[in-house]
């Protein structure tokens, strides 16, 4: 916090104690200085002053009752030194009291404080958490111009951690500082200028909504490894989505490793070209359900957290269908049938028309040869 330092010699520590004498001392030969009638000058600085250490003995109260000036240790160093010198030289038997500061000094302090305050920077808005399989991205607006952002992650029980220091982007990957997935976090997005990083003043910032990865991250798509339909049984084998966190051996943790018994998987399946849908659940990584023999089925798999109030259902895997007893028309539909019919008609037409055309051309050629021979014999 900026302070004002008196620069005029007439407004130094002696002014604070003018006309006052501590007990047990005699008045010095020279009169004490008094407050100058001129307005004291002040120099403003953004550097904070460090409070002086307390004196070894008890300090007499300054200002008396109602003055509220505090102890001598809170005064600037120059005033403290002047007061100490005067206390050793004054001998009149009266209590040391400090004169009230003039209005000009208070006005100077106020103006210096206003001048030293840094320009208020815009703060982030529309702060959102985006998390899939515990990979968490923090996003906000607007794009900075002339300043930067720094992200601070505050946990309920963990230390504050900084990410994306002095970034000009409007998103930050905070996955690695949210390792305690059951803790609740908030993000403070600071608006800063590089020159102010070592300033004692706290920069303006915006605070996000609370976020708990364990209860708010979205479960991603499972991977279908294999499926088959034999008779009246449909068998499906799938794999857990992976998280960004790793075991000590370097392999990635799956969502099953983190959620354990809280995680289930749901299978949704239906007869091909039918709207009727059935569901089945499991805590393992495979399904075996009964279906109609000889009929094809389509399906998808998704993870679910039954204990959640929100985001219970994860993202659905890709839809796959079996192909038991399908012929080419079942597989590709009427479009292929039409194409095959057109090709067949074209081949039949060509087989009929081509011999007729060739025969006519042969007869015309023979007739032309006979006429040419007759003309030559007539000559």
C-alpha distance (Angstrom), angle and dihedral (degrees) to the residues before:
residue distance angle dihedral
X1 . . .
X2 3.83 . .
X3 3.78 119.2 .
X4 3.83 133.9 -169.3
X5 3.84 120.9 -115.9
X6 3.76 117.6 -156.8
X7 3.79 110.2 -123.2
X8 3.81 101.7 178.1
X9 3.79 114.4 95.0
X10 3.78 89.9 -139.8
X11 3.83 91.7 59.0
X12 3.80 99.6 53.4
X13 3.80 129.8 115.2
X14 3.77 93.1 -64.5
X15 3.79 89.7 67.3
X16 3.78 90.4 59.0
X17 3.81 91.4 59.7
X18 3.84 102.1 30.5
X19 3.77 113.2 151.9
X20 3.83 93.8 4.3
X21 3.80 125.0 112.9
X22 3.82 131.4 -170.0
X23 3.81 119.6 -125.2
X24 3.79 118.3 -89.6
X25 3.82 97.3 28.2
X26 3.82 134.2 103.1
X27 3.78 124.7 -129.0
X28 3.83 112.3 -94.7
X29 3.78 120.4 -118.2
X30 3.82 93.5 -111.2
X31 3.82 119.8 62.6
X32 3.74 118.2 -109.9
X33 3.81 117.1 -104.1
X34 3.81 117.9 -105.7
X35 3.78 133.3 -152.5
X36 3.76 112.3 -70.6
X37 3.74 118.1 -118.0
X38 3.78 88.5 -131.8
X39 3.79 121.2 89.3
X40 3.83 107.3 -103.1
X41 3.76 117.0 -119.5
X42 3.80 121.1 -124.1
X43 3.77 133.9 -161.1
X44 3.80 116.6 -145.1
X45 3.76 122.9 -141.8
X46 3.79 134.2 175.1
X47 3.81 89.9 -145.5
X48 3.79 116.5 104.6
X49 3.79 119.3 -124.8
X50 3.76 116.7 -129.3
X51 3.79 114.6 -128.7
X52 3.80 113.1 -111.0
X53 3.80 117.2 -114.9
X54 3.82 116.0 -101.0
X55 3.79 119.5 -96.1
X56 3.77 119.9 -100.6
X57 3.82 93.2 -112.3
X58 3.78 132.0 43.6
X59 3.79 112.5 -72.3
X60 3.80 118.9 -133.6
X61 3.79 114.1 -117.4
X62 3.78 115.3 -96.3
X63 3.76 121.6 -137.2
X64 3.79 96.7 8.7
X65 3.76 123.5 -122.5
X66 3.77 115.4 -10.6
X67 3.84 95.7 11.4
X68 3.84 95.2 99.6
X69 3.84 96.3 -164.3
X70 3.84 94.1 137.7
X71 3.80 125.9 -144.4
X72 3.78 126.9 -29.5
X73 3.82 90.3 -109.8
X74 3.81 89.8 70.9
X75 3.84 93.7 58.8
X76 3.82 123.1 94.1
X77 3.76 115.7 -87.5
X78 3.83 96.0 -107.2
X79 3.82 93.5 52.5
X80 3.80 91.3 45.6
X81 3.81 91.4 52.6
X82 3.82 92.6 47.8
X83 3.76 92.7 49.3
X84 3.80 91.3 49.7
X85 3.82 91.7 51.7
X86 3.76 92.8 49.1
X87 3.80 91.7 47.9
X88 3.81 90.5 57.1
X89 3.83 94.5 48.8
X90 3.81 103.1 40.0
X91 3.81 116.7 87.7
X92 3.83 107.7 174.7
X93 3.85 113.1 122.6
X94 3.81 98.1 -115.4
X95 3.82 134.3 106.7
X96 3.80 118.1 -96.1
X97 3.80 110.4 -110.1
X98 3.78 130.9 175.1
X99 3.77 120.5 -131.2
X100 3.79 117.2 -120.6
X101 3.83 112.9 -96.3
X102 3.82 113.6 -105.0
X103 3.84 119.8 -108.8
X104 3.81 89.4 -112.0
X105 3.82 90.5 62.2
X106 3.82 91.9 50.8
X107 3.81 90.9 48.4
X108 3.79 90.5 49.7
X109 3.82 91.0 52.0
X110 3.79 91.3 50.6
X111 3.82 93.4 48.9
X112 3.80 91.4 47.1
X113 3.82 90.3 51.5
X114 3.77 92.2 50.9
X115 3.80 92.8 46.6
X116 3.81 93.3 47.9
X117 3.83 95.2 50.7
X118 3.81 111.8 105.0
X119 3.76 121.0 -120.3
X120 3.79 110.5 -86.4
X121 3.81 109.1 -110.1
X122 3.82 124.9 -149.4
X123 3.80 114.5 -95.6
X124 3.82 128.1 -139.0
X125 3.81 120.7 -89.0
X126 3.82 135.3 -172.5
X127 3.81 92.5 35.4
X128 3.82 111.6 -174.5
X129 3.81 137.3 176.3
X130 3.81 117.3 -137.5
X131 3.81 114.8 -171.4
X132 3.82 131.0 167.4
X133 3.82 120.0 172.4
X134 3.85 87.7 -12.2
X135 3.81 94.3 -57.5
X136 3.80 98.7 128.8
X137 3.80 128.0 -164.6
X138 3.81 123.2 -174.4
X139 3.82 114.8 -149.3
X140 3.81 133.6 -175.6
X141 3.82 145.5 151.1
X142 3.07 154.0 -78.5
X143 3.80 119.0 42.5
X144 3.83 106.6 -117.2
X145 3.81 122.4 -116.3
X146 3.79 118.4 -170.5
X147 3.79 93.8 -3.4
X148 3.82 140.9 55.4
X149 3.80 140.5 -132.4
X150 3.79 130.2 -120.6
X151 3.81 121.2 -171.0
X152 3.80 123.0 -142.7
X153 3.82 119.9 -169.4
X154 3.82 114.3 -152.6
X155 3.80 119.0 -164.9
X156 3.77 126.8 -169.1
X157 3.80 93.0 -119.0
X158 3.82 104.4 10.1
X159 3.80 131.9 80.9
X160 3.79 121.8 -95.8
X161 3.80 111.8 -89.6
X162 3.80 126.6 -162.4
X163 3.79 124.4 -141.3
X164 3.81 135.5 175.4
X165 3.81 93.3 16.7
X166 3.83 114.0 -158.1
X167 3.79 93.7 -5.1
X168 3.79 125.0 166.3
X169 3.82 91.0 -158.1
X170 3.80 125.2 97.0
X171 3.80 97.2 -136.6
X172 3.78 135.5 57.7
X173 3.82 132.9 -167.8
X174 3.81 104.3 -131.5
X175 3.82 97.6 169.2
X176 3.80 96.7 117.0
X177 3.83 94.5 54.5
X178 3.82 93.2 51.7
X179 3.80 96.6 64.9
X180 3.80 92.6 129.7
X181 3.80 91.2 71.7
X182 3.82 94.4 -175.9
X183 3.80 94.5 56.7
X184 3.82 121.9 95.5
X185 3.81 116.8 -122.7
X186 3.80 139.2 -169.8
X187 3.79 126.1 -163.3
X188 3.80 124.2 -138.0
X189 3.81 111.2 -159.0
X190 3.81 108.5 -159.2
X191 3.81 123.0 -156.1
X192 3.82 106.4 -146.2
X193 3.77 144.9 161.7
X194 3.82 118.7 -139.1
X195 3.82 91.9 -119.8
X196 3.80 90.6 57.2
X197 3.82 98.0 53.5
X198 3.83 91.4 97.2
X199 3.80 94.1 40.7
X200 3.78 117.9 114.2
X201 3.79 91.4 -137.5
X202 3.82 113.8 100.4
X203 3.83 110.3 -119.0
X204 3.80 120.7 -128.7
X205 3.80 114.2 -90.7
X206 3.81 143.8 174.2
X207 3.80 125.7 -133.7
X208 3.82 124.1 -137.7
X209 3.77 129.4 -141.7
X210 3.82 116.4 -87.5
X211 3.80 115.9 -86.0
X212 3.82 130.1 -164.0
X213 3.84 111.6 -174.6
X214 3.81 95.4 -157.2
X215 3.80 94.1 57.7
X216 3.82 100.6 29.8
X217 3.79 110.1 37.8
X218 3.81 113.6 105.3
X219 3.83 118.6 -119.2
X220 3.81 109.0 -122.7
X221 3.80 130.4 -139.4
X222 3.82 118.2 -65.6
X223 3.80 116.7 -130.8
X224 3.83 116.9 -119.1
X225 3.79 106.2 -137.2
X226 3.83 100.7 177.6
X227 3.80 141.5 -11.8
X228 3.79 136.1 179.2
X229 3.81 140.4 171.4
X230 3.79 117.5 -144.8
X231 3.75 117.1 174.9
X232 3.78 107.7 -49.0
X233 3.85 96.0 -17.0
X234 3.79 126.6 92.9
X235 3.83 113.5 -163.3
X236 3.81 122.7 -167.1
X237 3.82 128.5 -179.5
X238 3.84 120.4 -169.7
X239 3.80 141.1 171.2
X240 3.85 133.9 -127.5
X241 3.81 120.7 -107.7
X242 3.81 112.3 -108.9
X243 3.83 127.1 -124.0
X244 3.85 128.2 -143.1
X245 3.82 91.1 -111.2
X246 3.80 119.7 97.1
X247 3.78 139.5 -152.1
X248 3.83 119.6 -121.2
X249 3.82 88.0 -98.6
X250 3.82 90.2 60.0
X251 3.82 99.1 -106.8
X252 3.80 118.9 128.5
X253 3.78 122.7 -107.5
X254 3.80 115.6 -120.6
X255 3.79 123.2 -140.4
X256 3.81 87.1 -106.3
X257 3.84 88.8 60.5
X258 3.81 90.0 56.0
X259 3.82 103.3 35.8
X260 3.82 95.9 33.7
X261 3.83 109.3 168.6
X262 3.82 93.1 4.8
X263 3.82 89.8 70.8
X264 3.81 125.0 82.9
X265 3.81 133.4 169.1
X266 3.78 126.1 -134.5
X267 3.81 125.6 -154.2
X268 3.81 118.6 -155.7
X269 3.83 114.5 -168.5
X270 3.80 137.1 166.2
X271 3.79 140.6 175.6
X272 3.79 112.2 -87.3
X273 3.82 112.0 -93.1
X274 3.79 90.3 10.6
X275 3.81 131.0 110.3
X276 3.82 97.1 -148.0
X277 3.82 110.6 107.4
X278 3.80 130.8 -166.9
X279 3.83 129.9 -165.9
X280 3.79 135.5 -149.4
X281 3.83 131.3 178.1
X282 3.79 134.6 -153.2
X283 3.80 140.8 168.7
X284 3.80 92.3 -147.6
X285 3.80 128.2 72.6
X286 3.79 101.4 -102.3
X287 3.81 140.4 57.5
X288 3.79 130.8 -150.9
X289 3.82 114.2 -174.6
X290 3.80 134.5 168.0
X291 3.83 118.2 -110.7
X292 3.80 137.4 168.9
X293 3.79 110.9 -78.1
X294 3.80 114.4 -112.9
X295 3.84 93.2 15.1
X296 3.78 122.5 111.0
X297 3.81 121.5 -126.0
X298 3.82 136.2 -161.6
X299 3.83 125.1 -152.9
X300 3.82 149.3 164.1
X301 3.84 134.4 -160.7
X302 3.83 130.4 -141.2
X303 3.81 136.4 174.9
X304 3.81 120.2 -118.3
X305 3.83 135.3 -169.0
X306 3.84 105.3 -152.8
X307 3.82 93.5 -169.9
X308 3.81 93.5 61.5
X309 3.78 124.1 96.4
X310 3.81 92.4 -157.7
X311 3.81 132.8 27.7
X312 3.81 90.0 22.0
X313 3.81 94.9 149.9
X314 3.77 121.6 60.2
X315 3.77 127.6 -148.3
X316 3.81 117.9 -66.0
X317 3.79 122.1 -112.2
X318 3.79 119.8 -124.7
X319 3.83 114.9 -71.9
X320 3.82 114.0 -107.3
X321 3.82 131.0 -177.1
X322 3.79 133.5 -156.8
X323 3.85 120.9 -124.7
X324 3.81 105.5 -150.7
X325 3.88 112.7 159.5
X326 3.77 94.4 -8.6
X327 3.81 119.3 153.8
X328 3.76 125.6 -161.5
X329 3.81 93.0 -88.6
X330 3.83 91.9 51.7
X331 3.76 90.3 47.3
X332 3.79 99.8 47.3
X333 3.82 104.6 18.9
X334 3.80 133.2 -144.6
X335 3.81 93.8 -35.0
X336 3.78 91.4 73.0
X337 3.80 91.0 45.6
X338 3.79 91.1 55.5
X339 3.81 92.0 47.9
X340 3.80 91.8 49.9
X341 3.81 91.2 48.9
X342 3.81 92.0 51.8
X343 3.79 91.2 49.8
X344 3.80 91.5 49.4
X345 3.81 92.6 51.0
X346 3.78 91.1 48.7
X347 3.80 92.3 51.4
X348 3.83 92.8 48.3
X349 3.78 92.0 47.8
X350 3.75 91.9 49.7
X351 3.80 91.8 48.2
X352 3.83 91.1 54.3
X353 3.80 101.1 39.0
X354 3.77 99.3 42.6
X355 3.84 98.1 61.6
X356 3.83 91.1 47.0
X357 3.80 91.9 51.7
X358 3.78 92.5 47.4
X359 3.82 91.6 48.6
X360 3.78 93.3 51.4
X361 3.79 91.8 48.6
X362 3.81 90.6 51.2
X363 3.83 92.9 51.5
X364 3.81 92.0 47.5
X365 3.78 90.9 51.3
X366 3.81 92.4 50.9
X367 3.84 92.2 49.3
X368 3.78 91.2 50.6
X369 3.80 91.1 52.1
X370 3.87 91.6 52.3
X371 3.81 92.0 51.3
X372 3.78 92.3 49.7
X373 3.85 90.1 51.5
X374 3.82 92.7 50.4
X375 3.76 91.2 50.7
X376 3.78 91.8 52.4
X377 3.86 92.5 49.5
X378 3.82 91.1 50.8
X379 3.75 92.1 56.0
